[in-house]
Amino acid sequence: MKLTLFEASDIHGYVYPTDYQSRIQDAEYGLLKLASLLKKERKAATGASLAIENGDIIQGSPFTHYLVKHKHSAGLLMEIVNDLKFDAGIIGNHEFNYGLEYLESAVSSADHPVLCANILTGEGNTAFGEPYKIFELEGISVAVLGLTTQYIPHWEHPENYSGLTFESALKTAKTYVPLLKEKADIVVVSYHGGFEKDLHTGQPTETLTGENEGYAILSEVPGIDVLLAGHQHRLIAEVVNGTAVIMPGSKGEYLGKVVLDLEKTKGKVTIKSMEAELLSVKNEQLDEQLAAEYLWVNDEVEDWLDQPIGRVEGDMTIDDVETARKEEHPYIEFIQRVQMYYSDCDISGTALFNNRVKGFSNSVTMRDVVLNYIYPNTLAVLSVSGQDLKAALERSASYFTLNNENEIVVNPEFMDPKPQMYNYDMYEGIDYVIDVAQPEGERIVSFMYQGREILPEDSLDIVINQYRAVGGGNYTMFEAGKIIREVTIPMNELIGDYFAAFSPVKAGVNNNFKVISSK
């Protein structure tokens, strides 16, 4: 017989195919596109099949932001999820973002069993659902073990996981997999976590904090037939040392699929072959029935996005993005203030991510926020040395160069082969001067904090986005090991919350940095 396993992971509340920057629904992802593909694939599958939802589904989009603000329950979203008829679901780290009560509303609304073996109560019991489930399918028993990244306490506010203990997924797998091998013919581990090392070379691909333990699980836990992974939003579909491994990106852009060709002889099941692949939803149509059934709530979301959320006093619009990168702009000053407020940190770094950023007019809608701050970044506070921070500024300063007329222009290396405006950061809370006439690596000619020069050995706390915090953009002076706390609510939500709390927001700058040429 054949056994087919389907995986969805990291949907992050993207139900309809839209990024919500407009009302147009032309994105190549979304739960309702995935629903069409899953229905078609199930129908075409030979033999038995199981579909697993691998976590991070109730948070991450304007749709889910609206639900938590206005419906106060994940029940409506889970109604849509239930229509896909998953056989099991896993707890993701972002399930904790809105607190335990909201998470419980999702768990209690799920029609499928929720599996999570390594998040425990104070009494040592599983906090959500059961640790595993064994499915009997046409004479074959399939065990599915649910695991979640143990790193949640490093991201969340303590009240969002009060009373819970997070065990290592590796340690938990070592406990359960041998037991499940005795109970079932096929063992599947569905892990809301990723891979800390290259799957083929074993070389670390990140700081080994325990956030991702997928490689260790593959290497140190024998008996796993299929490993369904997530969390990192990577695209992985391969067989590694006899284990089928899948990670299907995010937002429902791909459906993970594993096909096991099985043979049963004298009561013993063997796997003759296995295939792993990712199926794109790019050319899929929406599930028409579901799209029509829930259109009313998506319309509410769209209307909410177009409602004013706050006001700006003064001018926070951007006419020239490159000027805004050389001379402090009120929009950048505002973003820095939001980051500093919610992170409780007095040094902040951010970027203008592309050249389409227009800033805010006097009346601000939530859609304006999404258009300007395009990434669902979360924030991290790092403890860095003065030397680290200066190195980061030097990296940013390489964004500029001088042309033949000694005018400050953008370094071609930041434009070709791919525009990388998002890798030029500006900082608030320190005073500094970039002299583009100086050699790269020696351009920070003034570097002050609270009225005195910053020394290499000084220790400073800074807030930046998560991408940058782990070294993204060749900021090698930053790494996960320097993170001391995180704010895991996306910045576009924080910006909306800030406007709601402090409108009208005054547009202004303190001109704490300058970009000059001494030539």
TORVEXMAR-591245 format. One line per 2 residues: their letters; for each residue x, y, z of C-alpha. Coordinates in pm, 1 decimal. Each point is the difference from the previous one (the first is absolute). Example, Ala and Ser with C-alpha at 12.3 -4.5 7.8 and 13.67 -1.06 7.14 Angstrom:
2
AS> 1230.0:-450.0:780.0 | 137.0:344.0:-66.0;
END
This chain:
519
MK> 0.0:0.0:0.0 | 93.3:365.6:-18.6;
LT> -22.3:247.7:287.1 | -6.9:372.2:-81.3;
LF> 74.6:267.9:258.6 | -86.7:363.5:-60.8;
EA> 139.7:291.3:200.3 | -96.1:364.5:33.7;
SD> 210.1:220.7:224.7 | 43.8:365.4:94.9;
IH> -320.3:122.8:-165.6 | 9.4:305.1:232.6;
GY> -363.2:85.1:-54.6 | 21.8:59.4:-375.8;
VY> -339.8:-133.7:-102.1 | -68.1:186.4:-325.6;
PT> 275.1:52.9:-262.4 | 87.2:357.1:90.3;
DY> 275.8:190.8:172.7 | -261.1:259.8:103.5;
QS> 192.0:284.5:-158.6 | -310.0:36.9:-218.5;
RI> -332.4:-178.3:-39.2 | 134.5:-195.2:-296.9;
QD> 24.3:-374.8:59.1 | 280.3:-112.5:-229.1;
AE> 260.4:-139.3:240.9 | 141.2:-345.6:-64.0;
YG> -83.7:-134.1:344.5 | -283.1:-28.9:248.8;
LL> -192.9:-262.9:194.1 | -288.7:-1.5:-247.6;
KL> 232.0:-77.6:-290.2 | 159.6:-269.0:211.7;
AS> -346.8:-138.1:72.4 | -64.6:-50.2:-372.2;
LL> 333.8:-171.7:-52.8 | -36.3:-221.3:306.7;
KK> -349.4:-110.2:-104.5 | 124.6:-88.1:-349.2;
ER> 307.2:-184.5:128.0 | -198.0:-198.0:255.7;
KA> -239.3:-111.9:-270.0 | 286.8:-108.0:-226.0;
AT> 201.0:-175.3:273.2 | 32.8:-375.0:-29.1;
GA> -65.6:-170.8:332.6 | -29.8:171.8:336.5;
SL> 100.9:358.0:78.8 | 49.4:232.3:297.6;
AI> 13.6:380.1:1.1 | 188.4:180.7:277.6;
EN> -15.1:369.6:90.0 | 344.5:70.7:145.2;
GD> -55.9:322.6:197.3 | 16.6:380.0:-16.5;
II> -346.1:43.1:-144.4 | -187.3:241.0:231.5;
QG> 234.6:301.7:-20.1 | 192.8:198.9:-256.7;
SP> -231.9:178.7:-246.5 | -233.8:300.8:6.1;
FT> -281.0:-258.5:-7.6 | 109.9:-154.6:331.7;
HY> 83.9:341.2:146.1 | -359.1:102.3:-69.5;
LV> -138.8:-316.4:159.9 | 189.2:44.3:323.8;
KH> -91.5:368.6:22.4 | -366.6:-31.7:-92.7;
KH> -111.9:-362.0:47.1 | 214.1:-80.5:307.8;
SA> 11.2:-367.9:-92.5 | 176.8:-221.3:-250.4;
GL> -321.9:-195.4:-50.5 | -92.4:162.0:-331.2;
LM> 338.5:-69.1:-154.8 | -11.6:-357.6:126.8;
EI> -338.7:-45.5:-169.4 | 178.4:61.4:-329.5;
VN> 288.2:-228.1:98.9 | -247.7:-271.3:95.6;
DL> -146.6:11.1:-349.6 | 330.1:-135.7:-132.1;
KF> -50.8:-309.5:218.2 | 353.1:-37.5:131.2;
DA> 62.6:-325.0:184.7 | 221.4:165.7:264.7;
GI> 141.8:339.0:93.9 | 319.6:112.0:174.6;
IG> 60.7:296.8:230.0 | 227.3:265.9:-152.4;
NH> 196.5:266.7:183.7 | -214.4:283.6:-137.4;
EF> -308.1:-164.2:145.4 | 111.5:158.9:329.0;
NY> 15.8:358.7:-128.7 | -350.2:97.0:110.6;
GL> 10.5:-176.5:337.2 | -111.1:-332.7:141.4;
EY> -372.5:73.9:-2.2 | 7.0:72.3:-372.1;
LE> 210.8:-309.4:-63.6 | -244.9:-210.6:198.6;
SA> -285.0:137.4:-212.0 | 178.7:-135.7:-306.2;
VS> 72.1:-340.2:152.6 | -356.4:-42.5:124.2;
SA> -140.1:101.8:-339.8 | 206.9:-248.9:-198.7;
DH> -187.1:-302.7:-134.2 | 327.0:-190.8:-34.9;
PV> 219.0:-124.1:287.3 | 271.1:243.6:109.2;
LC> 333.0:-171.2:68.4 | 282.3:141.5:210.2;
AN> 227.4:-226.5:204.6 | 258.0:244.9:131.9;
IL> -205.1:288.7:146.0 | -98.1:-104.8:349.4;
TG> -201.4:129.9:293.7 | 149.7:44.6:344.6;
EG> -123.5:-350.1:83.1 | 189.6:-146.3:-296.0;
NT> -302.9:-64.7:-220.2 | -26.6:106.1:-362.3;
AF> -136.2:354.6:-4.2 | -179.0:-26.2:-335.8;
GE> -172.9:-312.4:-124.2 | 190.0:-327.0:-7.8;
PY> 367.1:-68.5:-70.1 | -77.1:-225.2:-296.7;
KI> -275.9:-181.9:-184.5 | 1.3:-337.4:-171.5;
FE> -212.8:-23.6:-314.9 | -121.4:-335.3:-130.0;
LE> -12.5:21.7:-379.1 | -88.9:-299.2:-213.3;
GI> 183.4:-242.3:224.0 | 300.1:229.0:53.0;
SV> 59.9:185.7:326.4 | 154.3:346.8:-28.0;
AV> 123.4:186.5:307.7 | 24.7:379.8:-14.8;
LG> 205.4:168.7:274.3 | -46.8:374.5:50.9;
LT> 294.8:220.2:102.5 | 49.6:375.4:30.7;
TQ> 314.3:212.7:15.7 | 106.3:31.7:362.1;
YI> 117.3:360.4:-48.6 | -335.1:170.3:63.4;
PH> 95.0:150.0:340.9 | 277.6:195.6:-175.7;
WE> -258.5:180.0:-215.5 | -315.5:31.6:202.1;
HP> -115.4:208.6:291.8 | -6.7:-220.6:311.2;
EN> -377.7:28.7:40.6 | -42.8:-157.2:-344.1;
YS> 144.9:-331.1:120.2 | -60.8:19.7:373.7;
GL> 19.9:-337.1:173.8 | 140.8:-186.4:-299.5;
TF> 327.1:-186.7:-45.0 | 165.9:-39.6:-338.7;
ES> 205.5:-314.8:-44.6 | 256.3:-56.6:-272.4;
AL> -162.9:-144.7:-312.1 | 306.1:-222.5:-40.6;
KT> -24.0:-136.1:352.4 | -373.7:-58.2:-39.7;
AK> 44.3:-176.6:-333.5 | 258.6:-231.0:158.0;
TY> -260.7:-92.6:261.8 | -299.4:-52.8:-227.9;
VP> 131.9:-134.7:-330.4 | 121.1:-336.9:136.9;
LL> -337.9:-41.9:168.2 | -185.5:82.7:-321.0;
KE> 216.0:-240.1:-202.6 | -138.1:-277.2:216.8;
KA> -359.9:118.7:-39.0 | -18.2:97.4:-367.6;
DI> 119.5:-104.5:-342.3 | 93.3:352.5:-113.4;
VV> 130.5:282.2:221.4 | -52.9:362.5:-103.6;
VS> 142.1:292.1:197.3 | -173.3:332.5:-62.6;
YH> 231.1:264.8:143.4 | -68.4:370.3:6.4;
GG> 367.2:73.7:-18.9 | 275.0:2.6:-257.2;
FE> 354.1:-107.9:-69.1 | 302.8:135.3:180.5;
KD> 252.4:-165.0:-232.5 | 37.2:-68.9:-369.3;
LH> -187.7:-323.4:-69.8 | 287.4:-143.5:-204.6;
TG> 322.9:138.8:147.1 | -105.9:28.5:363.3;
QP> 156.8:345.2:18.9 | -184.1:245.1:230.8;
TE> -211.8:249.4:-189.2 | -86.7:204.8:308.3;
TL> 96.9:42.3:362.4 | -87.7:-322.5:178.2;
TG> -246.2:136.1:255.4 | -250.1:-288.1:-4.9;
EN> -256.8:201.3:-193.8 | 32.1:-240.2:-293.1;
EG> 87.7:-364.2:65.3 | -109.1:-164.4:-324.1;
YA> 346.2:-113.8:-102.5 | 67.8:-149.3:342.8;
IL> -335.9:-178.2:-8.6 | 85.6:-147.4:-340.3;
SE> 350.4:-98.2:107.6 | -55.2:-123.1:353.8;
VP> -347.1:-154.4:1.2 | -21.2:-320.4:-206.5;
GI> -334.9:-127.5:-120.1 | -158.1:315.8:-143.1;
DV> -149.5:-69.7:-341.1 | -127.9:351.5:-76.4;
LL> 100.2:334.7:152.6 | -240.5:286.6:-67.9;
AG> 167.9:329.8:91.5 | -74.7:371.6:-3.9;
HQ> 74.7:324.2:185.2 | 284.4:110.2:-227.8;
HR> -224.3:51.1:-307.0 | 249.2:-190.5:-216.9;
LI> -80.0:-218.3:-300.8 | 124.6:-352.9:66.2;
AE> -110.4:-328.4:-156.1 | 248.7:-284.4:0.6;
VV> 90.9:-333.9:149.8 | 283.1:16.6:254.0;
NG> 151.9:-327.3:116.6 | -323.6:-188.6:-48.2;
TA> -230.1:269.7:146.9 | -230.3:208.9:-217.4;
VI> 36.9:366.8:96.9 | -241.6:280.0:-90.4;
MP> -21.9:372.8:73.5 | -259.2:183.6:-214.4;
GS> 88.5:369.2:33.7 | -266.1:231.6:139.8;
KG> -342.7:156.7:-61.4 | -125.5:-311.4:-178.3;
EY> 222.2:52.8:-302.9 | 79.2:-372.2:-12.9;
LG> -155.9:-325.5:112.0 | 248.7:-254.9:124.7;
KV> -49.5:-353.7:-127.5 | 167.8:-328.0:93.0;
VL> -93.4:-329.1:-164.8 | 108.5:-325.1:163.5;
DL> -20.8:-321.5:-200.2 | -63.8:-269.4:261.6;
EK> 1.0:-375.6:5.6 | -145.3:-215.8:275.0;
TK> 129.2:-355.6:33.5 | -89.7:-228.4:290.4;
GK> -117.8:300.0:201.1 | 319.0:201.0:-51.5;
VT> -14.0:325.8:-196.7 | 299.6:109.7:-203.6;
IK> 49.9:317.4:-201.9 | 95.2:-92.9:-356.6;
SM> 49.0:362.2:-108.5 | -79.2:357.4:100.9;
EA> -40.3:326.0:-186.9 | -13.5:354.2:137.1;
EL> -115.3:306.5:-193.3 | -148.0:346.2:31.6;
LS> -310.0:87.0:-201.0 | -46.1:368.1:-87.5;
VK> -342.5:161.5:26.4 | 103.1:258.0:-261.3;
NE> -243.8:-114.2:-267.6 | -275.5:-113.7:235.4;
QL> -337.1:168.1:22.5 | -158.0:84.8:332.8;
DE> -226.7:-255.6:159.5 | -311.2:177.4:-126.9;
QL> -233.9:-126.9:269.7 | 226.5:105.1:286.2;
AA> 91.6:329.5:-167.6 | -367.0:92.8:-25.6;
EY> -83.9:-121.7:349.3 | 261.2:216.1:173.3;
LW> 7.6:297.6:-234.4 | -195.8:203.9:252.8;
VN> 279.5:-9.2:256.2 | 267.3:77.9:-257.8;
DE> -209.9:297.8:-110.0 | -5.9:112.7:362.7;
VE> 377.9:-26.5:9.7 | 35.2:204.5:-318.7;
DW> -236.9:267.1:131.7 | 191.5:7.4:329.0;
LD> 327.9:46.7:-187.7 | -143.8:307.9:-167.0;
QP> -125.0:160.9:320.4 | 213.1:277.4:154.3;
IG> 197.2:-124.7:302.0 | 178.8:318.7:91.5;
RV> 119.8:341.7:-97.4 | 329.2:169.2:-69.7;
EG> 72.2:361.7:90.6 | 247.5:140.6:-250.2;
DM> 148.3:-165.1:-307.1 | 96.3:-368.3:8.1;
TI> -19.6:-57.2:-377.2 | 307.6:-101.5:-199.8;
DD> 70.8:174.5:-329.9 | 352.3:-130.0:-58.0;
VE> 101.4:-329.4:159.5 | 373.7:48.0:-57.2;
TA> -8.3:338.5:168.5 | -183.7:-168.4:288.8;
RK> 293.0:-241.1:31.7 | 255.7:280.4:18.8;
EE> -196.0:248.6:211.2 | -214.7:-116.6:289.1;
HP> -366.9:-9.9:-97.7 | -304.7:25.3:231.6;
YI> -127.9:-339.4:-122.9 | 323.5:-172.3:100.8;
EF> 2.6:188.5:328.9 | -353.3:-128.0:63.9;
IQ> 87.4:-364.3:-75.1 | 296.9:25.5:236.0;
RV> -221.8:140.2:274.9 | -245.7:-288.9:-39.0;
QM> 282.2:-252.5:22.4 | 150.1:170.5:304.7;
YY> -335.2:23.4:177.5 | -105.2:-363.9:-36.4;
SD> 347.6:-140.9:64.1 | 81.2:231.3:292.2;
CD> 331.7:82.3:-163.9 | 156.5:339.5:-73.1;
IS> 209.0:-88.1:-309.0 | -185.3:-111.6:-312.6;
GT> 88.4:-87.4:-357.8 | -227.9:-30.6:-302.9;
AL> -3.3:32.9:-379.4 | -207.2:128.9:-288.1;
FN> -66.6:-340.1:-154.3 | -62.5:108.7:-357.9;
NR> -44.8:309.2:-212.8 | -380.2:-16.3:3.7;
VK> -33.5:113.1:360.4 | -205.7:319.5:7.6;
GF> -27.1:67.7:373.4 | -322.9:111.1:166.6;
SN> -238.7:279.4:-84.3 | -196.8:177.6:271.2;
SV> -265.0:-272.0:13.4 | 145.8:-351.1:39.0;
TM> -174.4:-331.0:-75.4 | 115.0:-349.7:84.0;
RD> 49.9:-59.7:-371.7 | 242.2:294.2:-2.9;
VV> 198.5:-182.9:265.2 | 9.5:-320.0:-207.9;
LN> 104.9:191.6:-311.6 | 284.5:178.1:176.4;
YI> 124.7:-272.3:232.4 | -17.3:-292.2:-239.6;
YP> 164.9:-275.1:203.7 | -158.4:-179.7:298.0;
NT> 316.3:64.9:199.2 | 18.2:-62.1:369.4;
LA> 251.7:175.2:223.4 | 302.8:-120.2:192.3;
VL> 203.2:177.5:266.7 | 369.9:-80.5:-16.8;
SV> 281.4:68.8:242.4 | 291.3:109.7:-216.4;
SG> 336.7:163.7:47.0 | 88.3:344.5:-125.5;
QD> 222.6:-174.1:-251.4 | -295.3:-208.9:-125.4;
LK> -223.6:302.3:-45.6 | 268.7:199.0:-178.4;
AA> 61.9:-295.6:-232.4 | -372.8:-6.9:-77.2;
LE> 4.6:369.6:-84.3 | 301.3:-52.7:-224.7;
RS> -188.3:-275.9:-180.0 | -293.7:239.7:-49.2;
AS> 235.4:277.5:-111.7 | 117.2:-218.1:-288.8;
YF> -343.7:64.7:-153.8 | 141.9:330.5:-124.7;
TL> 278.9:87.2:-240.4 | 118.6:310.4:-188.6;
NN> -46.5:48.2:-372.8 | 241.7:178.1:-230.7;
EN> -138.2:335.9:112.8 | 55.6:-98.4:366.6;
EI> -374.7:-19.5:57.6 | -135.2:-250.4:250.3;
VV> -180.9:-279.1:-186.5 | -107.8:-357.8:62.1;
NP> 272.7:-262.3:-18.5 | -73.8:-224.1:-303.9;
EF> 68.1:-304.4:217.9 | -328.2:74.5:178.2;
MD> -190.8:8.4:-328.8 | 136.9:-285.8:-209.8;
PK> -91.2:-281.2:-43.0 | -278.9:76.7:247.3;
PQ> -106.8:328.6:164.1 | 90.3:-14.3:369.3;
MY> -118.9:330.2:143.8 | -119.5:-197.5:302.0;
NY> 363.0:-63.9:94.0 | 70.6:366.2:74.6;
DM> -91.5:78.9:359.6 | -42.3:330.8:177.2;
YE> 21.2:31.6:377.1 | -168.9:203.5:270.2;
GI> 127.4:50.4:356.3 | 358.9:57.1:-105.5;
DY> 163.2:288.0:-188.8 | 221.6:-85.7:-294.5;
VI> 144.1:136.8:-321.7 | 74.0:-199.1:-316.5;
DV> 273.4:154.1:-219.2 | -32.8:-168.3:-339.3;
AQ> 332.6:148.8:-111.6 | 183.1:-231.3:239.5;
PE> 91.0:-360.7:-87.1 | -259.6:-265.8:72.5;
GE> 41.8:-118.3:357.0 | 122.0:342.4:114.9;
RI> -302.1:216.2:-75.9 | -149.3:44.3:347.9;
VS> 180.7:318.9:98.2 | -221.0:86.3:298.0;
FM> -160.1:-259.6:230.1 | -169.5:124.1:319.9;
YQ> -246.2:-125.2:262.2 | -147.6:230.5:263.6;
GR> 257.9:267.5:-67.2 | 315.8:-209.4:5.3;
EI> 198.9:-200.0:-250.2 | -91.2:-368.1:-22.3;
LP> 301.4:-217.9:75.0 | 58.8:-345.5:-153.3;
ED> -38.8:-172.6:336.8 | -326.4:175.9:92.8;
SL> -309.7:-218.6:41.2 | -318.3:125.9:-165.6;
DI> -352.8:-134.4:-40.6 | -149.6:57.2:-344.8;
VI> -333.0:-93.3:-161.8 | -8.5:-112.3:-363.4;
NQ> -218.5:-233.7:-203.7 | 37.3:-375.4:28.2;
YR> 150.6:-38.4:-347.2 | 282.7:235.4:85.5;
AV> 38.8:-133.2:353.5 | 120.8:-337.7:-123.2;
GG> 244.4:152.8:-248.9 | -223.1:36.4:-306.7;
GN> 141.8:227.3:-268.6 | 362.0:-88.5:79.3;
YT> -14.8:163.2:340.7 | 234.1:-261.4:141.8;
MF> 53.8:195.8:320.8 | -356.7:-91.8:103.2;
EA> -106.3:-353.9:88.5 | -269.8:-185.6:189.1;
GK> 229.3:-50.6:297.5 | -3.9:375.8:67.3;
II> -381.0:18.5:20.6 | -115.1:68.1:356.1;
RE> -374.3:35.2:-62.0 | -249.2:21.1:-283.0;
VT> -330.3:162.2:-91.4 | -180.2:-259.8:-210.5;
IP> -297.9:208.4:-114.3 | 68.1:120.0:-358.3;
MN> 94.2:363.2:-45.7 | -303.1:83.9:-213.0;
EL> -220.5:-95.8:293.3 | 215.0:202.2:239.5;
IG> -19.3:305.3:-225.8 | -379.3:-24.2:-3.4;
DY> -8.3:-39.5:377.9 | 229.4:302.5:41.0;
FA> -223.4:221.8:-213.1 | -303.3:-117.9:195.8;
AF> 168.0:85.9:329.2 | 178.2:326.8:-82.3;
SP> -178.9:183.3:-283.5 | 53.9:261.4:-111.3;
VK> 366.7:-90.2:-56.5 | 223.7:297.8:-65.3;
AG> 232.1:-19.5:-298.5 | 349.8:110.5:88.7;
VN> 368.7:-84.4:-0.7 | 293.2:59.6:230.0;
NN> 264.1:-30.5:-276.7 | 211.6:-244.7:198.1;
FK> 184.5:-124.0:-309.7 | 156.4:156.4:-307.1;
VI> 133.4:-133.3:-327.9 | 270.7:230.9:-139.3;
SS> 294.4:8.2:-234.9 | 310.0:184.8:112.9;
K> 131.5:19.5:-356.6;
END
